[in-house]
Structure formats: C-alpha cells, structure tokens
C-alpha cells in the first residue's frame, strides 16, 4: 500500500514537471541550501504576478522525471497512449539535468527573467549555528572588545584567537581571526563560540546561479546587464572589430569612416607639403597660415619685451655706478 502511494506521488510530481516543461521555456535554477519553508513560500507569492511557478523536490526525482520526458514511449507502458500523443524529442533537456545537483529549485517563467531575478535577489534569512551545519559564508572575528563571559576564555585558546584581559573584566581580540570557512562543517567548539557571541551569526541569501532558456544555459549574472550595459558591450565590440580591420588592411563596413578620415588626412598632408590644392584643403591651409602669423607676432612681441627689459637693466646699472660722480675726480 505504501509503495502504491509512493508511485502515485512520484507520478503526480512527474506530470506536474512535464506540464511545466511544455508550458514554460525559461527556467531559473535556485540554490535552496539553508532556505526555510517560510522563505520559499514568500518566493512563491512574489512569483504569482509574473505568472511563474516554483518547483522543489529531490534532485533525483526531478532528474528521473526529465529523463522520462525525454524517453520515447513504448507500447508496453501503461501511459503509452497519453504520452504518445504529446511526445516530441527534446534533447536540449539534457543540459537541464546537469544543473540539477544538490538542493535546487526550478522557477518556470515565460518572460521577464530580469525582473524576477531583481525581485528575488533581496531575499535573505538569518540562521542560527548548529553542530554539523555547513557554513554559508566565512565568519571572521574582528579586533576589539568581545561581549562574552570570562568562563569562555578557553574557547579563544581552542580556536587560536589572540586576546588580552582588561581590568574591567572585558576580553579584547588583538587580531582579525577566521573562525569558520565557507562550505566547511561547524564543530562543537565553533558552535559554542558562535552561540555565545550572537544568536544568528549567519545570513543566507537566495542564490540564482544559472538560467535555462530554450536549450541554452548561461550564468544568471548575465541578467544583471541592463540596456546600457548591452549598448556598451556592442560599442566595445564594434571598436575592436574596427581596430582589427584597420590593422590587417581588410575594409569592413565599421571601418569605412576611419578609412576615409585617414585618406583625407594624407591628402591634406600632401597638399601642405606641395603647391597642389583642392577645395577641401584651402580652409585648412588658410587656418594654418593664420596660426603661423599669430605665432610670429607673438614671438616679435616677446622679443620686444626682452629687449626693453635688457635696456632698463643697463640704465639702472649705469645710474648706480655714477651715484658719487666720476672716479677721475679723486
């Protein structure tokens, strides 16, 4: 009886998964580690306005359901007629199977992936420390006073935290020390220290590592690139393509403007070096001539100022020598 209930439950989960795979072509894969049922229920509520659904189950169950969806129906199967009508080969789902490892959830969406990811990125939850709990992030003790009792000083020694005792019965940490490293299990000593230090030492954020879109898998961080970012990336790619085209001498549509500019520059340089003129070079020659005249005038003014300064210095020197009359009178 129990086995029959398990089969019915498995079949119901598979049918739900199959219907989602038929109706939705975009999927966000979320990391459900350290996520409570309350937080996941809040996620479901946020997804409702976007017409998106969240499916969470054992990864083995999800993998088996996807493989069953990809498998061609056989005549001996009980659901042969039902599956035969809707069956179509979907080899791209193999990429989705590779992403279903660990505690994962699948958010099935039709569009607006960027908006959904932005709504979920602020979801976080405070977690208590437990023995054997896998740390979601590093925990570091910073230098300064610690609000703990003197009876816990042995913990500082066990965790190799340098401390000093003050007269007012306070403990001060001398150096920054890492207590727990991300991905490592918490032992009893670390748990005792964290429990004494604070009630909720860990902050768990809802992580969305990957996105699946019609058979293509990419990092979900791509969704953070807005319109400005896309335009900037296209501009950068166009500049690089233009530089390559000019360097190898292969004319490309993006490099036509620069090629014409370089050709015009060479023609103007040839006109300046010779007596040859053309209509577009005349304004440039006239501008250069005016610049040279202005430069000459500035040099002449500077020279006159220098000569005037020298003359004034000579006059002052002559007056200083003749202050007491001629030396011949003595």
LUMNU-337681 format. One record per residue (C-alpha): residue number from 1; residue in one letter; x, y, z. Coordinates in Angstrom, 2 decimals. Each point is the difference from the previous one (the first is absolute). Example, Ala and Ser with C-alpha at 12.3 -4.5 7.8 and 13.67 -1.06 7.14 Angstrom:
# LUMNU-337681
 pake tordo       u       v       w
    1     a   12.30   -4.50    7.80
    2     s    1.37    3.44   -0.66
END
This chain:
# LUMNU-337681
 pake tordo       u       v       w
    1     x    0.00    0.00    0.00
    2     x    2.84    2.33    0.87
    3     x    1.79   -0.77   -3.26
    4     x   -3.15    0.83   -1.95
    5     x   -0.25    3.35    1.77
    6     x    3.62    0.74   -0.82
    7     x   -0.59   -0.87   -3.66
    8     x   -3.06    2.25   -0.15
    9     x    1.94    2.83    1.63
   10     x    2.91   -0.46   -2.41
   11     x   -2.32   -0.10   -3.00
   12     x   -1.80    3.15    1.18
   13     x    3.34    1.80    0.38
   14     x    1.10   -1.13   -3.47
   15     x   -3.24    1.10   -1.62
   16     x    0.31    3.42    1.62
   17     x    3.61    0.23   -1.21
   18     x   -0.97   -1.10   -3.54
   19     x   -2.77    2.58   -0.20
   20     x    2.41    2.73    1.13
   21     x    2.57   -1.09   -2.59
   22     x   -2.67    0.21   -2.72
   23     x   -1.40    3.37    1.08
   24     x    3.19    1.83    1.01
   25     x    3.19    0.37   -2.02
   26     x    2.02    2.07    2.48
   27     x    1.22   -1.30    3.36
   28     x    1.95    1.59    2.85
   29     x    1.96   -2.49    2.10
   30     x    0.17    1.03    3.67
   31     x    2.18   -1.36    2.79
   32     x   -2.28   -1.11    2.83
   33     x    2.74   -0.72    2.53
   34     x   -0.73    1.60    3.39
   35     x   -3.44    1.18   -1.24
   36     x   -2.96   -0.55    2.31
   37     x   -3.52   -0.94   -1.09
   38     x   -1.25    3.44    1.09
   39     x    2.44    1.79   -2.29
   40     x   -0.87   -2.25   -2.94
   41     x   -3.70    0.71    0.55
   42     x    0.78    3.73   -0.18
   43     x    1.83   -0.66   -3.28
   44     x   -3.12   -1.68   -1.41
   45     x   -2.09    3.02    0.93
   46     x    2.41    2.33   -1.79
   47     x   -0.09   -2.18   -3.14
   48     x   -3.79    0.05   -0.39
   49     x   -0.26    3.44   -1.70
   50     x    2.60   -1.16   -2.55
   51     x   -1.98   -3.15   -0.86
   52     x    2.99   -2.07    1.15
   53     x    0.05   -3.13    2.17
   54     x    2.55   -1.56    2.33
   55     x    0.62   -3.76    0.05
   56     x    2.07   -1.51    2.80
   57     x    0.63   -3.70    0.47
   58     x    2.87   -2.45    0.34
   59     x    2.47    0.46   -2.82
   60     x   -0.16   -3.75   -0.71
   61     x   -3.78    0.29   -0.47
   62     x    0.37    2.99   -2.34
   63     x    2.76   -1.68   -2.02
   64     x   -2.02   -3.19   -0.35
   65     x   -3.05    2.01   -1.11
   66     x    1.98    1.87   -2.66
   67     x    1.55   -3.23   -1.30
   68     x   -3.46   -1.57   -0.15
   69     x   -1.21    3.05   -1.95
   70     x    2.87   -0.44   -2.50
   71     x   -0.54   -3.77   -0.33
   72     x   -2.04   -1.21   -2.97
   73     x   -3.27   -1.71    1.11
   74     x   -0.09   -3.77   -0.33
   75     x   -3.05   -2.08   -0.77
   76     x    0.30   -1.95    3.22
   77     x   -0.27    3.11    2.20
   78     x   -3.24    0.69    1.86
   79     x   -0.04    3.64   -1.11
   80     x    1.06   -0.78   -3.57
   81     x   -3.09    1.51   -1.68
   82     x    0.08    3.16    2.12
   83     x    3.71    0.67   -0.54
   84     x   -0.02   -1.03   -3.65
   85     x   -2.37    2.84   -0.92
   86     x    2.19    2.71    1.55
   87     x    3.46   -1.54   -0.44
   88     x    2.69    1.89   -1.87
   89     x    3.78   -0.42    0.28
   90     x    1.56    2.65    2.29
   91     x    3.77   -0.71    0.12
   92     x    0.75    3.47    1.39
   93     x   -1.47   -1.04    3.38
   94     x    3.21   -1.96    0.61
   95     x    1.66    3.34    0.90
   96     x   -2.67    0.58    2.63
   97     x    0.72   -3.38    1.59
   98     x    3.63    0.99    0.50
   99     x   -1.08    3.03    2.05
  100     x   -2.22   -2.00    2.37
  101     x    2.53   -0.84    2.70
  102     x   -0.28    0.59    3.73
  103     x   -2.98    1.83    1.44
  104     x   -1.36    1.87   -3.00
  105     x   -3.32    1.49   -0.99
  106     x   -1.34    0.83   -3.44
  107     x   -1.85    3.25   -0.70
  108     x   -1.93   -0.41   -3.24
  109     x   -0.54    3.34   -1.80
  110     x   -1.40    1.17   -3.31
  111     x    1.88    3.31   -0.13
  112     x    1.25    2.90    2.19
  113     x    2.91   -1.99    1.41
  114     x    1.85    3.22    0.83
  115     x   -2.88    1.34    2.11
  116     x   -0.48   -3.31    1.82
  117     x    3.69   -0.23    0.87
  118     x   -0.02    3.58    1.30
  119     x   -3.01   -0.78    2.20
  120     x    1.67   -3.08    1.50
  121     x    3.52    1.32    0.51
  122     x   -0.96    1.74    3.28
  123     x   -1.43   -3.15    1.59
  124     x    2.13   -0.97    2.98
  125     x   -0.38   -1.80    3.29
  126     x    1.85    0.01    3.33
  127     x    1.22   -3.42    1.10
  128     x    1.12   -1.39    3.33
  129     x    3.16   -2.01    0.45
  130     x   -0.27   -3.79    0.36
  131     x    2.55   -2.77    0.33
  132     x    0.51   -1.57   -3.41
  133     x   -1.58    2.98   -1.77
  134     x    1.76    0.97   -3.26
  135     x    1.03    3.65    0.25
  136     x   -1.59    2.10   -2.78
  137     x    2.79    2.59    0.24
  138     x    3.20    0.77    1.90
  139     x   -0.25    1.23    3.56
  140     x    2.81    2.27    1.21
  141     x    0.62    1.48    3.45
  142     x    1.26    3.57   -0.29
  143     x    2.37    1.71    2.47
  144     x   -1.72    1.69    2.93
  145     x   -1.97   -0.78    3.16
  146     x   -2.17   -3.12    0.04
  147     x   -3.23   -0.27    1.96
  148     x    0.55   -3.38    1.60
  149     x    0.57   -1.46    3.45
  150     x    3.39   -0.87    1.49
  151     x   -1.01   -3.63    0.28
  152     x    0.28   -0.25   -3.79
  153     x    3.66    1.04   -0.15
  154     x    1.01   -3.61   -0.65
  155     x   -1.95    0.16   -3.28
  156     x    2.24    2.82   -1.18
  157     x    3.03   -2.18    0.68
  158     x   -1.54   -3.00   -1.79
  159     x   -0.86    2.13   -3.05
  160     x    3.43    1.70    0.10
  161     x   -1.42    3.51    0.43
  162     x    2.58    2.39    1.52
  163     x   -1.60    1.94    2.89
  164     x    0.92    2.14    2.96
  165     x   -1.80    0.52    3.30
  166     x   -0.86    3.49    1.26
  167     x   -0.50    1.26    3.55
  168     x   -3.72    0.49   -0.49
  169     x   -0.39   -3.73   -0.74
  170     x   -0.28    0.48   -3.75
  171     x    1.56   -2.18   -2.68
  172     x    1.63    1.76   -2.94
  173     x    0.93   -1.81   -3.21
  174     x    3.43    1.06   -1.24
  175     x   -0.05   -1.16   -3.63
  176     x   -2.58   -0.83   -2.66
  177     x   -0.60   -3.76    0.05
  178     x   -2.07   -2.27   -2.22
  179     x   -2.24   -2.28    2.05
  180     x   -1.96   -1.83   -2.69
  181     x    0.72   -0.39   -3.69
  182     x   -2.72   -0.11   -2.64
  183     x   -1.05   -3.54   -0.94
  184     x    1.52   -1.61    3.10
  185     x   -2.00   -1.73    2.73
  186     x   -0.20    1.67    3.40
  187     x    1.49   -1.99    2.90
  188     x   -1.05    0.14    3.65
  189     x    2.58    2.62    1.04
  190     x   -0.87    2.33   -2.85
  191     x   -3.69   -0.47    0.75
  192     x    0.50    0.82    3.69
  193     x    1.87    3.19   -0.85
  194     x   -2.53    1.15   -2.64
  195     x   -2.97   -0.79    2.22
  196     x    1.51    2.01    2.84
  197     x    0.99    2.89   -2.25
  198     x   -3.30    0.54   -1.82
  199     x   -3.34   -1.72   -0.53
  200     x    0.04    0.10   -3.83
  201     x    3.57    0.09   -1.29
  202     x   -0.79   -0.94   -3.62
  203     x   -1.91    1.81   -2.73
  204     x   -1.21   -2.20   -2.87
  205     x   -0.89    1.60   -3.32
  206     x   -2.13   -1.55   -2.71
  207     x    2.47   -0.89   -2.73
  208     x   -0.85   -0.33   -3.72
  209     x    3.10   -1.45   -1.67
  210     x   -1.34   -1.01   -3.44
  211     x   -2.74    0.71   -2.51
  212     x   -1.41   -2.32   -2.68
  213     x   -1.58    1.46   -3.13
  214     x   -1.22   -2.27   -2.84
  215     x    2.88   -2.41    0.31
  216     x    2.67    2.61    0.77
  217     x    1.61    0.14    3.44
  218     x    1.80    3.13    1.19
  219     x    1.12    1.63    3.22
  220     x   -2.84    1.90    1.65
  221     x    2.29    3.02    0.52
  222     x   -0.61    0.75   -3.68
  223     x   -3.52    1.11    0.99
  224     x    1.51    2.85    2.03
  225     x    1.23    1.66   -3.19
  226     x   -2.53    2.69   -0.91
  227     x   -0.55    1.83   -3.28
  228     x    2.89    2.36    0.67
  229     x    2.30   -2.93    0.65
  230     x   -1.04   -1.72   -3.23
  231     x    0.56    3.20   -2.01
  232     x    3.41    0.46    1.63
  233     x    1.02   -3.57   -0.84
  234     x   -1.14    0.44   -3.61
  235     x    1.94    3.26   -0.26
  236     x    3.12   -1.65    1.38
  237     x   -0.33   -2.93   -2.43
  238     x   -0.47    2.42   -2.93
  239     x    3.13    1.93    1.00
  240     x    2.05   -3.20    0.22
  241     x   -1.26   -1.19   -3.39
  242     x    0.83    3.39   -1.53
  243     x    3.53   -0.11    1.45
  244     x    0.59   -3.50   -1.39
  245     x   -1.31    1.02   -3.43
  246     x    2.34    3.02   -0.16
  247     x    2.98   -1.99    1.27
  248     x   -0.21   -2.84   -2.54
  249     x   -1.08    2.28   -2.86
  250     x   -3.31   -1.75   -0.60
  251     x   -2.78    2.51   -0.63
  252     x   -3.07   -0.55    2.16
  253     x   -3.22    2.02    0.15
  254     x    0.87    1.16    3.52
  255     x    3.43    1.25   -1.13
  256     x   -1.16    2.03   -3.03
  257     x   -0.26    3.23    1.99
  258     x    3.53   -0.34    1.41
  259     x    1.42   -1.03   -3.40
  260     x   -1.46    3.11   -1.69
  261     x    1.31    2.15    2.88
  262     x    3.53   -1.42   -0.35
  263     x   -0.07    0.47   -3.79
  264     x   -1.11    3.63    0.34
  265     x    2.74    0.62    2.56
  266     x    2.62   -1.34   -2.42
  267     x   -1.34    2.18   -2.83
  268     x    0.15    3.13    2.19
  269     x    3.56   -0.86    1.05
  270     x    0.98   -0.35   -3.69
  271     x   -1.65    3.36   -0.83
  272     x    1.87    1.73    2.84
  273     x    3.33   -1.45   -1.09
  274     x   -0.51    1.03   -3.66
  275     x   -1.67    2.76   -1.97
  276     x   -2.90   -2.26   -0.91
  277     x   -3.37    1.22    1.32
  278     x   -3.53   -1.32   -0.01
  279     x   -3.21    1.51    1.25
  280     x   -0.08   -1.68    3.44
  281     x    3.68    0.79    0.72
  282     x   -0.28    3.79   -0.50
  283     x   -1.74    0.75    3.37
  284     x    2.55   -2.15    1.80
  285     x    2.93    1.75   -1.71
  286     x   -1.48    3.40    0.83
  287     x   -0.47   -0.99    3.64
  288     x    3.59   -1.25    0.23
  289     x    1.25    3.25   -1.60
  290     x   -1.88    2.07    2.60
  291     x    1.42   -2.13    2.80
  292     x    3.53    0.49   -1.29
  293     x   -0.52    3.78   -0.30
  294     x   -1.36    0.17    3.52
  295     x    2.99   -2.01    1.21
  296     x    2.42    2.38   -1.73
  297     x   -1.73    3.04    1.48
  298     x    0.17   -1.54    3.46
  299     x    3.71   -0.68   -0.44
  300     x    0.61    3.61   -1.14
  301     x   -1.89    1.36    3.01
  302     x    2.01   -2.25    2.28
  303     x    3.25    1.14   -1.60
  304     x   -0.94    3.67    0.46
  305     x   -0.79   -0.60    3.65
  306     x    3.35   -1.72    0.50
  307     x    1.89    2.84   -1.63
  308     x   -1.89    2.58    2.08
  309     x    0.83   -1.93    3.18
  310     x    3.72   -0.12   -0.90
  311     x    0.05    3.74   -0.74
  312     x   -1.58    0.82    3.37
  313     x    2.53   -2.18    1.82
  314     x    2.91    1.76   -1.76
  315     x   -1.37    3.44    0.96
  316     x   -0.38   -1.00    3.65
  317     x    3.58   -1.34    0.02
  318     x    1.36    3.24   -1.51
  319     x   -1.85    2.15    2.59
  320     x    1.37   -2.11    2.86
  321     x    3.61    0.42   -1.19
  322     x   -0.31    3.81   -0.35
  323     x   -1.59    0.54    3.44
  324     x    3.14    1.75    1.52
  325     x    1.27    1.63   -3.21
  326     x    2.97   -0.86   -2.22
  327     x    2.84   -2.02    1.47
  328     x    2.48    2.34   -1.75
  329     x   -0.83    2.85    2.45
  330     x    1.73   -1.91    2.82
END
